[in-house]
Amino acid sequence: MIGDELFVRANRAVTPTSPGKTLAIATGRAFSDLARGLALKDAPGTRTRLRIAVVPTFQAAWLIPRVEKFMSAHSNIELVIESVSRGIDFDNEPFDAAICGGAGEWPGITAVPLMKIFTTPICTPAMSRQLKLRQPADLRRATLIHVTAYPLAWPVWFDHAGTGDINSQRSIWVDSFGAAQEAAECGVGVALGLDPLFVGKEASGQVVRPLSIKKATGDYWFVHRPKDERNPALRAFKQWIIATAAEGRAKI
């Protein structure tokens, strides 16, 4: 490695060579481990800092409303929860664990399924009554709330419902399922809610599911490096979130 050319310049751009890429990966891992070590060292007293990356919708709708119970039982753990919608590179980022969607195929990573996710239409009770939403075809009278990152979500749901795609009278696009749910709560239109993430809003009467049809759309997973299983703080959080998710499934 010593004496090797690490990058080349061309047209005002810098491109790493093969040795340069190898060095970047190695130093990235080293700095990542150093950052995790400093986080633990800087935590006050005997508290242990646990840094977790969480997909935004799961964080806002499910984790934050429940995490106080974990904190009450583990006052020695300082949680750092960061909203992250991209994939996590555990070799080069100082996260201890992540909660993300996917198929559970992460080579070299421990992945535990937390819950299955389904899509189903949601709206305010008033809108459901006003539009008389009793079957999928009735949704053509509604403003459909689409998510830009998942443009096929509604067509896939309609296909599952057996109606084929339906052209609604109006539509609006937002950037996430969380924003779609918020728009539905405000009476903007009908969104595809992520079941069971909206059940709290459903229980309070803020939204209803006018139709009983739901489409399986994936899973949420708790993932971490296998070697971090030795971390007592991570083990405690992992046990809590798995048990809490299982308790929620039992109530459905």
BABATI-432896 format. One record per residue: residue number from 0; residue in one letter; x, y, z negated of N, C-alpha, C, O in turn. Coordinates in steps of 0.02 Angstrom, whole numbers. Layout:
BEGIN
PT; i; aa; nu; nv; nw; cau; cav; caw; cu; cv; cw; ou; ov; ow
PT; NUM; A; X; Y; Z; X; Y; Z; X; Y; Z; X; Y; Z
...
//
This chain:
BEGIN
PT; i; aa; nu; nv; nw; cau; cav; caw; cu; cv; cw; ou; ov; ow
PT; 0; M; 41; -60; 0; 0; 0; 0; 43; 63; 0; 27; 112; 34
PT; 1; I; 101; 61; -39; 145; 119; -42; 176; 130; 27; 204; 84; 56
PT; 2; G; 171; 192; 52; 198; 207; 117; 148; 200; 173; 161; 223; 229
PT; 3; D; 90; 168; 160; 39; 161; 212; 4; 227; 224; -4; 267; 178
PT; 4; E; -18; 237; 285; -57; 296; 302; -129; 286; 277; -161; 236; 294
PT; 5; L; -153; 332; 237; -219; 323; 206; -275; 354; 246; -333; 334; 239
PT; 6; F; -259; 403; 289; -312; 433; 331; -281; 464; 393; -221; 477; 396
PT; 7; V; -323; 475; 442; -301; 507; 504; -345; 567; 517; -404; 567; 501
PT; 8; R; -316; 618; 548; -353; 679; 565; -368; 679; 640; -324; 664; 680
PT; 9; A; -430; 697; 656; -448; 702; 727; -508; 749; 734; -560; 738; 702
PT; 10; N; -500; 800; 775; -555; 847; 788; -584; 876; 724; -644; 877; 713
PT; 11; R; -539; 899; 680; -557; 931; 617; -592; 883; 568; -621; 906; 519
PT; 12; A; -589; 819; 582; -619; 769; 537; -565; 725; 508; -512; 715; 538
PT; 13; V; -578; 699; 448; -531; 654; 415; -564; 586; 409; -618; 580; 380
PT; 14; T; -531; 534; 436; -558; 466; 435; -511; 421; 397; -451; 418; 412
PT; 15; P; -536; 385; 346; -492; 340; 308; -471; 280; 350; -510; 254; 390
PT; 16; T; -409; 259; 341; -384; 199; 373; -406; 139; 331; -437; 147; 279
PT; 17; S; -389; 78; 355; -407; 18; 316; -375; 18; 247; -409; 3; 199
PT; 18; P; -310; 34; 240; -280; 39; 173; -313; 94; 131; -321; 87; 71
PT; 19; G; -333; 149; 165; -366; 203; 129; -433; 181; 100; -450; 198; 43
PT; 20; K; -470; 143; 139; -535; 118; 115; -525; 70; 56; -562; 73; 7
PT; 21; T; -474; 27; 61; -460; -20; 6; -443; 18; -58; -466; 0; -112
PT; 22; L; -401; 70; -51; -382; 110; -110; -442; 146; -139; -449; 151; -200
PT; 23; A; -487; 171; -97; -546; 208; -121; -591; 162; -162; -618; 183; -213
PT; 24; I; -598; 100; -139; -640; 52; -176; -609; 37; -244; -643; 36; -295
PT; 25; A; -544; 25; -243; -510; 7; -306; -511; 64; -356; -527; 53; -414
PT; 26; T; -496; 125; -333; -497; 182; -379; -568; 199; -400; -578; 222; -456
PT; 27; G; -616; 188; -356; -686; 201; -375; -707; 157; -433; -739; 181; -479
PT; 28; R; -688; 94; -431; -704; 48; -485; -670; 69; -550; -699; 67; -603
PT; 29; A; -606; 91; -543; -569; 111; -603; -601; 172; -635; -610; 173; -696
PT; 30; F; -617; 223; -596; -648; 283; -624; -717; 268; -651; -738; 299; -701
PT; 31; S; -753; 222; -620; -819; 203; -645; -813; 171; -714; -851; 188; -760
PT; 32; D; -765; 125; -722; -753; 94; -787; -731; 145; -839; -752; 142; -897
PT; 33; L; -690; 194; -817; -667; 246; -863; -725; 289; -886; -729; 306; -945
PT; 34; A; -770; 307; -840; -828; 348; -858; -872; 313; -908; -898; 343; -955
PT; 35; R; -882; 246; -898; -924; 209; -945; -890; 207; -1014; -923; 212; -1065
PT; 36; G; -824; 198; -1014; -788; 196; -1078; -791; 262; -1114; -800; 264; -1175
PT; 37; L; -784; 318; -1078; -788; 384; -1109; -857; 398; -1136; -865; 430; -1188
PT; 38; A; -908; 374; -1100; -977; 384; -1123; -987; 352; -1191; -1020; 380; -1234
PT; 39; L; -960; 292; -1199; -966; 258; -1263; -925; 293; -1317; -947; 300; -1374
PT; 40; K; -865; 317; -1299; -822; 349; -1347; -850; 415; -1371; -844; 432; -1430
PT; 41; D; -883; 452; -1326; -908; 518; -1343; -973; 516; -1381; -994; 566; -1410
PT; 42; A; -1006; 458; -1383; -1070; 454; -1418; -1058; 467; -1492; -1011; 440; -1521
PT; 43; P; -1102; 509; -1525; -1090; 526; -1595; -1096; 466; -1641; -1138; 422; -1631
PT; 44; G; -1053; 466; -1693; -1058; 413; -1743; -1048; 345; -1713; -1002; 334; -1674
PT; 45; T; -1091; 300; -1732; -1087; 232; -1707; -1138; 219; -1651; -1149; 161; -1632
PT; 46; R; -1168; 271; -1625; -1218; 263; -1573; -1186; 240; -1507; -1130; 260; -1491
PT; 47; T; -1221; 199; -1471; -1197; 174; -1407; -1240; 204; -1351; -1301; 203; -1354
PT; 48; R; -1206; 230; -1302; -1242; 261; -1245; -1253; 209; -1191; -1207; 173; -1171
PT; 49; L; -1315; 205; -1166; -1334; 157; -1114; -1362; 198; -1056; -1413; 232; -1064
PT; 50; R; -1330; 194; -998; -1350; 234; -941; -1386; 190; -890; -1358; 141; -866
PT; 51; I; -1448; 208; -874; -1490; 166; -831; -1518; 207; -773; -1544; 261; -783
PT; 52; A; -1511; 181; -712; -1540; 212; -653; -1609; 180; -640; -1616; 119; -641
PT; 53; V; -1659; 222; -629; -1727; 197; -623; -1761; 230; -563; -1755; 290; -553
PT; 54; V; -1796; 190; -523; -1833; 219; -467; -1886; 267; -495; -1917; 252; -546
PT; 55; P; -1896; 325; -463; -1937; 378; -492; -2008; 358; -511; -2032; 376; -565
PT; 56; T; -2043; 321; -469; -2113; 304; -484; -2118; 260; -546; -2161; 272; -588
PT; 57; F; -2074; 211; -552; -2074; 168; -611; -2056; 207; -673; -2085; 197; -726
PT; 58; Q; -2008; 252; -666; -1987; 291; -724; -2044; 333; -752; -2059; 331; -811
PT; 59; A; -2077; 371; -708; -2129; 417; -731; -2192; 382; -754; -2222; 400; -804
PT; 60; A; -2213; 331; -716; -2278; 300; -730; -2276; 245; -782; -2325; 232; -816
PT; 61; W; -2219; 211; -789; -2217; 153; -833; -2166; 160; -890; -2183; 150; -948
PT; 62; L; -2103; 176; -874; -2051; 174; -924; -2057; 230; -976; -2056; 216; -1036
PT; 63; I; -2062; 292; -954; -2063; 348; -1001; -2120; 344; -1051; -2109; 357; -1110
PT; 64; P; -2181; 325; -1031; -2235; 320; -1081; -2224; 266; -1133; -2258; 267; -1185
PT; 65; R; -2178; 220; -1122; -2168; 164; -1168; -2101; 165; -1205; -2093; 130; -1255
PT; 66; V; -2053; 204; -1180; -1985; 197; -1205; -1977; 220; -1277; -1928; 201; -1310
PT; 67; E; -2023; 261; -1304; -2017; 284; -1373; -2017; 225; -1421; -1983; 228; -1473
PT; 68; K; -2053; 172; -1405; -2055; 114; -1449; -1986; 81; -1453; -1966; 57; -1505
PT; 69; F; -1952; 79; -1397; -1884; 51; -1397; -1837; 95; -1439; -1798; 70; -1478
PT; 70; M; -1842; 161; -1429; -1798; 206; -1465; -1810; 203; -1541; -1763; 207; -1580
PT; 71; S; -1873; 195; -1561; -1889; 191; -1632; -1857; 129; -1664; -1837; 130; -1722
PT; 72; A; -1854; 75; -1625; -1826; 13; -1651; -1750; 9; -1644; -1719; -35; -1674
PT; 73; H; -1720; 54; -1604; -1647; 51; -1592; -1618; 122; -1596; -1597; 150; -1545
PT; 74; S; -1618; 150; -1655; -1594; 218; -1664; -1519; 225; -1650; -1494; 281; -1643
PT; 75; N; -1483; 169; -1647; -1411; 171; -1634; -1394; 174; -1560; -1336; 178; -1541
PT; 76; I; -1446; 172; -1517; -1435; 172; -1444; -1459; 239; -1415; -1515; 260; -1427
PT; 77; E; -1415; 271; -1378; -1433; 333; -1344; -1444; 317; -1270; -1397; 300; -1234
PT; 78; L; -1506; 322; -1249; -1523; 306; -1179; -1512; 366; -1134; -1531; 423; -1151
PT; 79; V; -1482; 354; -1077; -1477; 404; -1024; -1514; 375; -964; -1489; 330; -931
PT; 80; I; -1573; 401; -950; -1615; 375; -896; -1611; 424; -838; -1630; 482; -845
PT; 81; E; -1589; 400; -780; -1582; 443; -722; -1626; 418; -665; -1628; 358; -650
PT; 82; S; -1662; 464; -635; -1706; 448; -578; -1664; 440; -515; -1634; 489; -492
PT; 83; V; -1664; 381; -487; -1623; 366; -428; -1664; 325; -379; -1689; 272; -396
PT; 84; S; -1671; 349; -318; -1712; 314; -269; -1671; 275; -218; -1699; 243; -174
PT; 85; R; -1605; 277; -224; -1561; 240; -178; -1535; 177; -212; -1547; 166; -271
PT; 86; G; -1499; 137; -173; -1468; 78; -202; -1409; 99; -247; -1377; 150; -235
PT; 87; I; -1395; 59; -297; -1341; 74; -345; -1279; 32; -329; -1284; -28; -318
PT; 88; D; -1222; 66; -327; -1158; 32; -318; -1125; 26; -387; -1093; 73; -411
PT; 89; F; -1134; -32; -419; -1108; -40; -487; -1032; -37; -491; -1004; -24; -544
PT; 90; D; -998; -49; -435; -925; -46; -435; -900; 26; -439; -845; 38; -465
PT; 91; N; -939; 73; -414; -915; 142; -409; -958; 194; -445; -944; 253; -440
PT; 92; E; -1009; 171; -481; -1051; 218; -517; -1056; 196; -590; -1058; 136; -604
PT; 93; P; -1058; 244; -636; -1054; 227; -708; -1121; 208; -739; -1136; 228; -795
PT; 94; F; -1162; 169; -702; -1225; 145; -730; -1215; 77; -763; -1177; 35; -737
PT; 95; D; -1249; 66; -819; -1245; 1; -852; -1297; -47; -823; -1287; -108; -823
PT; 96; A; -1353; -20; -798; -1406; -62; -771; -1450; -19; -727; -1443; 42; -725
PT; 97; A; -1495; -51; -691; -1542; -14; -648; -1608; -51; -646; -1612; -112; -656
PT; 98; I; -1661; -13; -633; -1727; -41; -621; -1747; -19; -551; -1753; 40; -537
PT; 99; C; -1756; -67; -507; -1767; -51; -437; -1814; -101; -404; -1828; -155; -431
PT; 100; G; -1838; -83; -346; -1880; -128; -308; -1837; -169; -260; -1781; -150; -244
PT; 101; G; -1864; -226; -238; -1827; -267; -191; -1848; -339; -193; -1898; -357; -223
PT; 102; A; -1809; -380; -160; -1824; -451; -155; -1780; -493; -202; -1784; -554; -201
PT; 103; G; -1739; -461; -243; -1698; -497; -290; -1635; -526; -261; -1605; -572; -289
PT; 104; E; -1614; -501; -204; -1555; -528; -170; -1497; -479; -174; -1485; -440; -128
PT; 105; W; -1462; -481; -231; -1403; -439; -241; -1345; -485; -259; -1338; -503; -317
PT; 106; P; -1303; -503; -211; -1247; -549; -225; -1203; -523; -282; -1182; -465; -283
PT; 107; G; -1188; -567; -328; -1144; -550; -383; -1175; -508; -437; -1140; -486; -483
PT; 108; I; -1240; -496; -433; -1275; -454; -482; -1330; -496; -517; -1364; -535; -484
PT; 109; T; -1337; -488; -582; -1391; -521; -619; -1455; -482; -607; -1457; -421; -619
PT; 110; A; -1507; -515; -585; -1571; -482; -570; -1628; -521; -602; -1636; -581; -591
PT; 111; V; -1668; -487; -643; -1724; -518; -678; -1789; -484; -655; -1794; -422; -661
PT; 112; P; -1838; -521; -630; -1901; -489; -609; -1941; -462; -668; -1947; -496; -719
PT; 113; L; -1967; -401; -661; -2008; -371; -714; -2082; -376; -699; -2122; -394; -742
PT; 114; M; -2101; -359; -638; -2173; -361; -621; -2183; -359; -546; -2142; -333; -508
PT; 115; K; -2238; -388; -525; -2259; -385; -455; -2299; -321; -443; -2335; -299; -488
PT; 116; I; -2292; -292; -384; -2326; -230; -368; -2375; -242; -311; -2359; -278; -263
PT; 117; F; -2434; -213; -317; -2485; -218; -266; -2508; -147; -246; -2506; -101; -287
PT; 118; T; -2530; -139; -184; -2560; -76; -164; -2635; -84; -159; -2660; -135; -135
PT; 119; T; -2670; -33; -181; -2744; -33; -177; -2767; 40; -177; -2735; 81; -210
PT; 120; P; -2820; 57; -143; -2843; 127; -140; -2863; 153; -209; -2894; 117; -249
PT; 121; I; -2846; 216; -223; -2868; 249; -284; -2890; 320; -267; -2866; 351; -219
PT; 122; C; -2937; 345; -306; -2961; 414; -298; -2997; 434; -362; -3000; 395; -409
PT; 123; T; -3022; 495; -364; -3060; 516; -423; -3128; 482; -423; -3153; 463; -370
PT; 124; P; -3159; 473; -481; -3227; 445; -484; -3276; 485; -442; -3320; 457; -409
PT; 125; A; -3269; 552; -444; -3315; 595; -407; -3310; 583; -332; -3361; 581; -297
PT; 126; M; -3248; 574; -306; -3239; 563; -235; -3267; 495; -214; -3297; 488; -161
PT; 127; S; -3257; 445; -257; -3284; 379; -241; -3359; 381; -234; -3388; 350; -189
PT; 128; R; -3392; 419; -280; -3465; 425; -276; -3486; 467; -216; -3533; 449; -180
PT; 129; Q; -3451; 522; -204; -3470; 567; -150; -3465; 534; -82; -3510; 542; -40
PT; 130; L; -3411; 496; -71; -3400; 464; -6; -3432; 395; -1; -3431; 363; 52
PT; 131; K; -3461; 372; -57; -3493; 306; -59; -3445; 252; -33; -3460; 217; 16
PT; 132; L; -3388; 247; -65; -3337; 200; -43; -3352; 131; -70; -3340; 116; -129
PT; 133; R; -3379; 89; -27; -3398; 21; -48; -3362; -33; -8; -3358; -90; -31
PT; 134; Q; -3336; -16; 50; -3300; -63; 92; -3245; -26; 130; -3248; 35; 137
PT; 135; P; -3194; -62; 154; -3137; -29; 186; -3156; 19; 242; -3125; 72; 248
PT; 136; A; -3206; 2; 282; -3225; 46; 337; -3249; 114; 313; -3246; 163; 351
PT; 137; D; -3272; 119; 251; -3295; 183; 224; -3239; 233; 216; -3251; 293; 210
PT; 138; L; -3176; 209; 215; -3119; 253; 206; -3108; 300; 265; -3069; 347; 260
PT; 139; R; -3141; 287; 322; -3133; 333; 378; -3165; 401; 362; -3150; 450; 395
PT; 140; R; -3207; 404; 311; -3237; 467; 291; -3192; 507; 244; -3206; 565; 229
PT; 141; A; -3138; 476; 221; -3095; 507; 170; -3033; 538; 201; -3012; 521; 256
PT; 142; T; -3003; 584; 164; -2935; 607; 179; -2887; 555; 152; -2884; 545; 91
PT; 143; L; -2848; 524; 195; -2801; 473; 172; -2734; 506; 157; -2708; 545; 196
PT; 144; I; -2706; 489; 100; -2643; 517; 78; -2588; 467; 95; -2586; 411; 68
PT; 145; H; -2543; 486; 140; -2489; 442; 164; -2423; 461; 130; -2414; 517; 106
PT; 146; V; -2377; 412; 128; -2310; 424; 101; -2261; 421; 159; -2258; 372; 196
PT; 147; T; -2222; 475; 168; -2179; 480; 227; -2128; 424; 232; -2112; 402; 287
PT; 148; A; -2103; 400; 175; -2053; 346; 176; -2084; 278; 193; -2048; 231; 209
PT; 149; Y; -2150; 273; 188; -2184; 209; 201; -2243; 222; 248; -2301; 215; 228
PT; 150; P; -2229; 241; 310; -2282; 259; 357; -2330; 202; 375; -2386; 214; 398
PT; 151; L; -2309; 140; 364; -2351; 82; 381; -2391; 57; 321; -2426; 7; 327
PT; 152; A; -2387; 90; 264; -2421; 65; 204; -2496; 59; 215; -2525; 7; 200
PT; 153; W; -2527; 111; 241; -2599; 107; 253; -2616; 57; 308; -2661; 16; 297
PT; 154; P; -2583; 59; 367; -2598; 8; 418; -2591; -63; 393; -2632; -106; 410
PT; 155; V; -2539; -77; 352; -2530; -144; 325; -2587; -162; 278; -2612; -219; 278
PT; 156; W; -2608; -114; 237; -2664; -128; 191; -2728; -140; 229; -2765; -187; 213
PT; 157; F; -2743; -100; 280; -2803; -110; 320; -2802; -178; 355; -2853; -212; 359
PT; 158; D; -2743; -198; 380; -2737; -263; 412; -2752; -318; 361; -2786; -367; 376
PT; 159; H; -2725; -310; 300; -2739; -359; 247; -2813; -361; 230; -2840; -414; 213
PT; 160; A; -2846; -303; 233; -2917; -299; 217; -2961; -327; 274; -3021; -336; 265
PT; 161; G; -2930; -341; 331; -2967; -371; 386; -3003; -323; 431; -3047; -342; 470
PT; 162; T; -2984; -258; 427; -3020; -209; 467; -2980; -185; 527; -3007; -153; 572
PT; 163; G; -2915; -199; 528; -2873; -167; 578; -2863; -94; 557; -2897; -71; 511
PT; 164; D; -2819; -58; 589; -2806; 12; 569; -2868; 54; 579; -2905; 45; 627
PT; 165; I; -2878; 101; 534; -2936; 146; 536; -2911; 218; 542; -2869; 239; 504
PT; 166; N; -2939; 254; 589; -2922; 324; 597; -2968; 366; 553; -3027; 374; 569
PT; 167; S; -2941; 391; 498; -2983; 432; 454; -2993; 501; 484; -2958; 521; 530
PT; 168; Q; -3041; 537; 457; -3056; 604; 483; -2999; 653; 469; -2986; 698; 509
PT; 169; R; -2965; 643; 412; -2911; 689; 392; -2855; 648; 360; -2867; 592; 336
PT; 170; S; -2795; 677; 359; -2740; 644; 325; -2691; 696; 299; -2689; 752; 324
PT; 171; I; -2653; 677; 249; -2601; 719; 221; -2543; 674; 203; -2552; 616; 184
PT; 172; W; -2482; 701; 210; -2422; 661; 198; -2382; 691; 140; -2374; 752; 136
PT; 173; V; -2359; 649; 95; -2316; 670; 39; -2254; 626; 38; -2249; 578; 76
PT; 174; D; -2206; 642; -7; -2142; 608; -2; -2133; 547; -47; -2080; 515; -44
PT; 175; S; -2183; 530; -88; -2174; 473; -133; -2242; 446; -155; -2293; 481; -150
PT; 176; F; -2243; 384; -181; -2305; 357; -208; -2326; 395; -271; -2386; 400; -285
PT; 177; G; -2277; 421; -308; -2294; 461; -366; -2331; 524; -347; -2381; 542; -378
PT; 178; A; -2307; 558; -295; -2341; 618; -271; -2409; 601; -241; -2456; 640; -249
PT; 179; A; -2415; 544; -208; -2479; 523; -181; -2530; 512; -236; -2588; 532; -230
PT; 180; Q; -2508; 480; -291; -2554; 469; -347; -2576; 535; -378; -2634; 544; -395
PT; 181; E; -2528; 582; -386; -2545; 647; -414; -2596; 683; -369; -2642; 715; -394
PT; 182; A; -2587; 678; -303; -2634; 710; -257; -2703; 678; -264; -2754; 713; -262
PT; 183; A; -2705; 612; -271; -2769; 578; -280; -2803; 600; -345; -2863; 611; -346
PT; 184; E; -2764; 607; -399; -2791; 630; -463; -2821; 700; -457; -2869; 716; -493
PT; 185; C; -2793; 741; -413; -2818; 810; -404; -2876; 814; -355; -2901; 868; -342
PT; 186; G; -2898; 757; -328; -2955; 757; -283; -2939; 774; -211; -2983; 791; -173
PT; 187; V; -2875; 770; -193; -2855; 786; -124; -2881; 735; -75; -2900; 752; -19
PT; 188; G; -2882; 671; -95; -2903; 618; -51; -2895; 551; -84; -2896; 545; -145
PT; 189; V; -2888; 499; -42; -2879; 431; -66; -2808; 410; -52; -2784; 415; 4
PT; 190; A; -2774; 386; -104; -2705; 363; -97; -2701; 288; -108; -2748; 257; -134
PT; 191; L; -2646; 259; -86; -2631; 190; -104; -2593; 192; -171; -2536; 214; -174
PT; 192; G; -2625; 169; -223; -2593; 167; -288; -2552; 104; -296; -2567; 52; -266
PT; 193; L; -2501; 108; -338; -2459; 49; -353; -2485; 17; -417; -2474; 43; -472
PT; 194; D; -2519; -39; -410; -2546; -76; -466; -2491; -123; -492; -2464; -162; -452
PT; 195; P; -2472; -122; -556; -2509; -94; -614; -2484; -27; -639; -2499; -10; -696
PT; 196; L; -2448; 12; -599; -2419; 74; -625; -2471; 128; -639; -2457; 175; -677
PT; 197; F; -2530; 123; -610; -2579; 176; -622; -2633; 156; -672; -2682; 192; -681
PT; 198; V; -2625; 98; -705; -2679; 74; -748; -2692; 121; -807; -2748; 123; -833
PT; 199; G; -2641; 159; -829; -2653; 207; -882; -2700; 262; -860; -2744; 282; -898
PT; 200; K; -2689; 287; -800; -2733; 339; -772; -2803; 311; -760; -2853; 346; -768
PT; 201; E; -2806; 247; -742; -2871; 215; -731; -2908; 208; -797; -2969; 219; -800
PT; 202; A; -2873; 189; -849; -2905; 180; -914; -2932; 245; -941; -2983; 246; -976
PT; 203; S; -2898; 302; -926; -2921; 367; -950; -2975; 397; -906; -3002; 450; -922
PT; 204; G; -2991; 364; -849; -3043; 388; -806; -3021; 440; -755; -3063; 469; -720
PT; 205; Q; -2955; 452; -750; -2931; 501; -702; -2935; 475; -630; -2946; 514; -583
PT; 206; V; -2926; 410; -621; -2934; 380; -555; -2973; 315; -561; -2977; 285; -615
PT; 207; V; -3002; 294; -506; -3035; 229; -502; -3011; 194; -439; -2984; 226; -394
PT; 208; R; -3021; 129; -438; -3007; 91; -377; -3075; 74; -347; -3109; 29; -372
PT; 209; P; -3096; 110; -294; -3163; 99; -267; -3172; 31; -233; -3228; 7; -225
PT; 210; L; -3117; 1; -214; -3120; -65; -180; -3076; -114; -219; -3026; -94; -249
PT; 211; S; -3095; -176; -220; -3058; -226; -259; -3000; -258; -221; -2963; -297; -250
PT; 212; I; -2992; -242; -158; -2940; -273; -117; -2872; -243; -133; -2864; -182; -133
PT; 213; K; -2823; -286; -146; -2756; -262; -157; -2706; -306; -119; -2717; -365; -109
PT; 214; K; -2650; -274; -99; -2601; -308; -57; -2534; -312; -94; -2508; -261; -117
PT; 215; A; -2507; -372; -100; -2441; -381; -132; -2389; -344; -91; -2387; -350; -30
PT; 216; T; -2347; -305; -125; -2299; -264; -88; -2228; -268; -114; -2185; -230; -91
PT; 217; G; -2214; -312; -163; -2145; -319; -187; -2142; -327; -262; -2193; -339; -295
PT; 218; D; -2082; -319; -290; -2070; -327; -361; -2023; -273; -386; -1985; -244; -348
PT; 219; Y; -2027; -260; -451; -1977; -219; -484; -1931; -266; -523; -1953; -316; -552
PT; 220; W; -1866; -249; -524; -1815; -293; -554; -1771; -253; -602; -1761; -193; -594
PT; 221; F; -1746; -288; -653; -1695; -260; -697; -1629; -292; -676; -1622; -353; -677
PT; 222; V; -1581; -251; -656; -1518; -277; -629; -1458; -248; -665; -1459; -191; -688
PT; 223; H; -1405; -288; -670; -1343; -266; -702; -1286; -313; -683; -1298; -367; -656
PT; 224; R; -1225; -292; -697; -1167; -335; -685; -1169; -394; -734; -1186; -384; -792
PT; 225; P; -1154; -454; -713; -1155; -512; -758; -1111; -502; -821; -1131; -523; -875
PT; 226; K; -1053; -471; -813; -1008; -463; -870; -1037; -417; -923; -1016; -421; -981
PT; 227; D; -1085; -374; -905; -1113; -327; -954; -1165; -359; -999; -1193; -326; -1043
PT; 228; E; -1178; -423; -989; -1222; -460; -1034; -1193; -461; -1105; -1229; -472; -1154
PT; 229; R; -1128; -449; -1110; -1095; -448; -1175; -1108; -383; -1213; -1094; -379; -1273
PT; 230; N; -1135; -333; -1179; -1149; -269; -1210; -1212; -274; -1253; -1266; -285; -1226
PT; 231; P; -1206; -267; -1320; -1264; -275; -1364; -1321; -227; -1348; -1380; -245; -1353
PT; 232; A; -1304; -165; -1329; -1355; -116; -1313; -1394; -137; -1250; -1455; -131; -1248
PT; 233; L; -1358; -161; -1200; -1391; -183; -1139; -1435; -244; -1154; -1491; -248; -1128
PT; 234; R; -1410; -290; -1194; -1450; -349; -1210; -1515; -330; -1246; -1568; -358; -1233
PT; 235; A; -1510; -282; -1291; -1569; -260; -1329; -1620; -228; -1282; -1680; -243; -1287
PT; 236; F; -1597; -184; -1237; -1644; -152; -1191; -1673; -202; -1142; -1733; -199; -1126
PT; 237; K; -1632; -248; -1119; -1656; -299; -1072; -1710; -342; -1104; -1762; -355; -1073
PT; 238; Q; -1699; -364; -1165; -1750; -405; -1200; -1814; -366; -1210; -1869; -393; -1202
PT; 239; W; -1807; -301; -1228; -1867; -260; -1239; -1906; -250; -1175; -1967; -258; -1175
PT; 240; I; -1873; -232; -1121; -1910; -216; -1060; -1942; -278; -1029; -1996; -274; -1000
PT; 241; I; -1908; -335; -1034; -1938; -397; -1009; -2000; -416; -1049; -2051; -435; -1021
PT; 242; A; -1995; -410; -1116; -2052; -427; -1159; -2109; -378; -1148; -2167; -399; -1147
PT; 243; T; -2095; -314; -1141; -2147; -264; -1131; -2182; -273; -1065; -2243; -266; -1060
PT; 244; A; -2143; -288; -1013; -2173; -300; -947; -2217; -362; -949; -2271; -363; -919
PT; 245; A; -2195; -415; -984; -2234; -476; -989; -2299; -463; -1028; -2352; -491; -1011
PT; 246; E; -2295; -421; -1079; -2356; -404; -1117; -2406; -367; -1073; -2466; -378; -1078
PT; 247; G; -2381; -324; -1030; -2426; -288; -984; -2458; -335; -934; -2517; -327; -917
PT; 248; R; -2420; -384; -909; -2448; -432; -861; -2504; -473; -894; -2553; -490; -862
PT; 249; A; -2495; -490; -957; -2544; -531; -993; -2611; -495; -1001; -2663; -527; -1008
PT; 250; K; -2609; -427; -1000; -2670; -388; -1009; -2708; -377; -944; -2766; -356; -945
PT; 251; I; -2674; -391; -887; -2707; -379; -823; -2758; -433; -807; -2790; -430; -754
//
